Amino acid sequence: MHMNRNHVLKSTDGLNDESRSDVEIRQLGATDAQAFSSLRRELTADNPIPMGLTMEEELSRSLEGFEEQLSYPAPNAAFGAFCDGELVGSAAVAWQSRFPSSRHKAILWGTFVSPRFRRRGLGRLLLEHAIAHASAHAVRRVNLTMYSPNDAAEQLYQSLGFVRYGVEPEAVCLNGVYHDGVQMSLLLGP
């Protein structure tokens, strides 16, 4: 399913009964940078491991950096889930190379849901949206790195068909504790 920047999906499909209020999924842009930054800070305060940054590091990130990141040229895209107008989750895909030899793969990044809105199916909905966007742009393989431990995220990725293909030992050190980076990949096409 290819969606342009202004397409809005209002849906409760795939959401559990606790989430029957309208959820808006749309592509994020520079004007969403403040909300994106606030969401990241909420997540980092809750648990820095999935973010791979300490709170001090997260606070050092500039709003301009997020504006730039959310404005990467197409087909790169970041998608947000909004509940009652509040950004509560995101998932994004990015192409790491402009060369045809590497255009068959994309990186999944920025996948997270506010702790206040977890276990409602929003993560799955966002991932399915980002994967559909990648598929619509002829992506064969979607790769990601997840910092461990993060059992809930790994189970979600596996349920969507992602498989582990490697582990980077001690990928990040957060407050004196090392965490591995788990690499996962999803094959979309033959």
C-alpha positions, 0 to 999 in steps of 0.5 A: 500500500503506497501512501503519499505524505498527506494520506491519512488512515483512520482505523481500528483494524487490528487493534484490541478492544481497549483501542477503539478510539480513532487512530490516525496513521500518517507520514511524519514531516518536519512539522512533527519534529517537536512531537517526535522528540517528546515521544522519544524522550518519554520512551527514553525516560521509561527505558533507554535500552530500546532507544539505544541512548541515555537520557542525557544523549537524547536531550542533546539531540536538536529539534533541527536534527529531527526536522531533517530526519523526518524530511528525508527525501522519498521513498524514505518515510516515517509514519506516526500513530496519533490518538486524539491528535497526540503522536503515540508511536512511529515506524520508519523506513530508510534507504541507505544508498542511492545506488541501484546495487543496494536499492533492494533493501531498506532499514526499519528505524524509529519503531516505538510506541508510548508506554501509555499506549502499548499492548493495543496493536499500534506497534503492529499497525505501524510496522505493517504500514512501514513494511507496505510502504517499503514493498510498494517501493520494490524493496526485497528485504527490510533490515533492523537492529534492536537492542536487547533485552527487548522481548516484546519487540522481538516477539512482534518482529518475529510474528511479522516474519523477521528472523535474526541474522546476527548479533553485535556484542556490546553494541551500546553502553547505557549507564555502565551496562552493555547491550547487544544489537540484534540484527533481524531481516524480513524477506518481502519478495522472491 
